[in-house]
Amino acid sequence: MAEEKMVVNTPVEEIVNEMGLIGKQTKVDGNIKTKGHLTVEGIVTGDIYAKGNVIIRGMVKGTITCNNLMVEAAKINPVKVAAQGTVVVKDDSAIACDISCKDITVAGKVEGA
């Protein structure tokens, strides 16, 4: 399968060019807000607000608001997803929630509205 390219839908001057990482052995209880990009491999119990792109390889229990979202190698059930651009659900992944986005690519499983 061709590599999906995530386009920046937020004005570039608003995004900080940095990548935050929540590691596999890390659990965050609380909200996360970043002007950059974020990869979650651990567990986040709280809302995520990112001006940049978010990649989920772990678990999120909260609302995800971001530029673009990619779910890979994960089965997540956040409260809601609001992406300004694209949501990509890879073939080894599943997402169950209400999703708001401009475009969606689903190779895995999606449940919700």
Phi, psi and chi 1 to 4 in degrees:
 res  aa     phi    psi   chi1   chi2   chi3   chi4
   1 MET       -  140.6  178.8 -176.4  -23.8      -
   2 ALA   -66.7  147.4      -      -      -      -
   3 GLU   -70.1  126.5 -176.5   71.5   22.7      -
   4 GLU   -73.0  138.3  -76.6   86.5    1.5      -
   5 LYS  -106.6  126.7 -176.2  168.1 -179.7  156.2
   6 MET   -94.4  120.4  -61.6 -175.2  113.2      -
   7 VAL   -87.7  142.8  177.8      -      -      -
   8 VAL   -82.1  116.7  175.5      -      -      -
   9 ASN  -100.4  -20.1  -65.9  -65.0      -      -
  10 THR   -81.8  140.8  -58.2      -      -      -
  11 PRO   -51.9  130.9  -27.0   35.0      -      -
  12 VAL   -54.9  -36.1  175.2      -      -      -
  13 GLU   -66.5  -15.5   61.4  -86.5    4.0      -
  14 GLU   -88.8  -15.0  -67.4 -177.6   22.7      -
  15 ILE  -100.0  131.0  -62.1  174.7      -      -
  16 VAL   -87.8  133.0  174.9      -      -      -
  17 ASN   -81.4   74.0 -168.8   19.6      -      -
  18 GLU  -145.5  153.6   64.1 -177.3   25.4      -
  19 MET  -119.3  119.3  175.4   62.7   80.9      -
  20 GLY   -90.0  150.6      -      -      -      -
  21 LEU  -133.8  126.2  173.1   65.1      -      -
  22 ILE  -102.0  105.6  -53.0  -61.8      -      -
  23 GLY   -68.4  166.7      -      -      -      -
  24 LYS   -58.0  -34.1  -70.4 -179.9 -177.1 -179.3
  25 GLN   -96.1   15.4  -60.2  -60.2  -44.0      -
  26 THR  -109.5  136.4  -56.5      -      -      -
  27 LYS  -123.0  128.0 -179.7  177.8  179.2 -175.9
  28 VAL  -114.6  122.8  175.0      -      -      -
  29 ASP  -107.1  100.4  -70.2  -43.6      -      -
  30 GLY   144.9  171.2      -      -      -      -
  31 ASN   -80.9  150.9  -61.5  -26.3      -      -
  32 ILE  -121.3  131.3  -62.4  172.0      -      -
  33 LYS  -130.4  126.8 -173.4  174.3 -177.0  179.1
  34 THR  -142.7  147.7  179.5      -      -      -
  35 LYS   -90.3   -3.0  -69.3 -176.9  178.7 -177.8
  36 GLY  -108.6 -152.5      -      -      -      -
  37 HIS  -100.7  159.6  -51.7  -71.6      -      -
  38 LEU  -142.8  136.5  179.5   66.7      -      -
  39 THR  -117.5  128.8  -62.2      -      -      -
  40 VAL  -112.7  113.5  176.8      -      -      -
  41 GLU  -109.9  -15.4  -64.7  178.9  -10.3      -
  42 GLY   -99.5 -140.6      -      -      -      -
  43 ILE  -122.1  130.3  -60.8  170.3      -      -
  44 VAL  -121.2  120.6  174.2      -      -      -
  45 THR  -109.1   95.0  -56.8      -      -      -
  46 GLY   153.6  176.8      -      -      -      -
  47 ASP   -85.4  148.7  -62.9  -22.4      -      -
  48 ILE  -116.8  126.1  -65.4  174.2      -      -
  49 TYR  -124.3  114.6  175.8   80.1      -      -
  50 ALA  -130.3  131.3      -      -      -      -
  51 LYS   -69.7  -28.0  -68.0  -96.3 -172.2 -173.8
  52 GLY   -95.6 -155.2      -      -      -      -
  53 ASN   -89.4  150.6  -60.1  -32.5      -      -
  54 VAL  -122.9  133.2  173.8      -      -      -
  55 ILE  -117.2  126.3  -60.9  171.0      -      -
  56 ILE  -111.0  120.4  -55.0  -66.9      -      -
  57 ARG  -122.8    1.0  -64.3 -175.8 -173.9  120.4
  58 GLY  -120.7 -130.6      -      -      -      -
  59 MET  -133.0  139.5 -175.5  175.4    9.3      -
  60 VAL  -131.0  127.8  177.1      -      -      -
  61 LYS  -117.5   85.6  -61.1  176.1 -175.1  176.4
  62 GLY   166.7 -175.8      -      -      -      -
  63 THR   -85.0  137.9  -62.5      -      -      -
  64 ILE  -112.2  118.0  -57.1  169.3      -      -
  65 THR  -119.7  122.9  -55.9      -      -      -
  66 CYS  -159.2  178.3   59.3      -      -      -
  67 ASN   -72.3  -63.3 -173.3   38.0      -      -
  68 ASN  -132.7  151.7  -64.4  -64.6      -      -
  69 LEU  -126.6  134.1  173.2   68.0      -      -
  70 MET  -124.0  126.7 -178.5  179.9  -63.7      -
  71 VAL  -110.1  118.2 -178.9      -      -      -
  72 GLU  -137.6  136.2   59.0 -179.6   33.7      -
  73 ALA    54.2   38.8      -      -      -      -
  74 ALA  -147.3  153.8      -      -      -      -
  75 LYS  -123.9  106.0  -67.5  175.6  178.8   34.2
  76 ILE  -117.5  154.1   65.7  170.7      -      -
  77 ASN  -137.1   66.1 -170.8    8.4      -      -
  78 PRO   -72.5  171.1   27.6  -32.5      -      -
  79 VAL   -68.5  -45.3  174.6      -      -      -
  80 LYS  -161.4  151.8  178.9 -178.1  177.2 -177.8
  81 VAL  -122.2  129.2  168.8      -      -      -
  82 ALA  -127.7  102.6      -      -      -      -
  83 ALA  -111.8  134.6      -      -      -      -
  84 GLN   -70.0  -23.9  -69.1 -176.7   -0.9      -
  85 GLY  -121.9 -112.5      -      -      -      -
  86 THR  -104.9  142.7  -57.2      -      -      -
  87 VAL  -112.2  126.5  171.7      -      -      -
  88 VAL  -117.6  124.6  176.5      -      -      -
  89 VAL  -113.7  107.9 -178.0      -      -      -
  90 LYS   -68.4  164.1  -62.4  -77.1 -162.9  163.3
  91 ASP   -65.2  -19.8   59.9   -6.7      -      -
  92 ASP   -99.3   21.9   55.5   -4.8      -      -
  93 SER  -132.4  164.4  -58.1      -      -      -
  94 ALA  -146.7  146.3      -      -      -      -
  95 ILE  -138.3  134.2 -175.2  169.6      -      -
  96 ALA  -129.7  100.2      -      -      -      -
  97 CYS  -178.1  176.7   67.8      -      -      -
  98 ASP   -76.6  134.6  -69.4  -20.9      -      -
  99 ILE  -125.1  130.4  -60.6  171.0      -      -
 100 SER  -121.1  121.3  170.2      -      -      -
 101 CYS  -162.1  168.0   60.4      -      -      -
 102 LYS   -80.5  -33.9  -72.8 -176.5 -178.7  176.3
 103 ASP  -149.4  149.0 -170.1   27.0      -      -
 104 ILE  -139.3  138.4 -172.3  165.4      -      -
 105 THR  -121.2  119.8  -59.0      -      -      -
 106 VAL  -121.2  117.8  179.1      -      -      -
 107 ALA  -112.3  -19.5      -      -      -      -
 108 GLY   -97.8 -134.9      -      -      -      -
 109 LYS  -124.4  136.3 -177.0  175.9  179.0 -177.7
 110 VAL  -128.3  132.5  173.5      -      -      -
 111 GLU  -128.1  134.0  -63.8  177.4    7.5      -
 112 GLY   138.5 -162.6      -      -      -      -
 113 ALA  -111.9      -      -      -      -      -
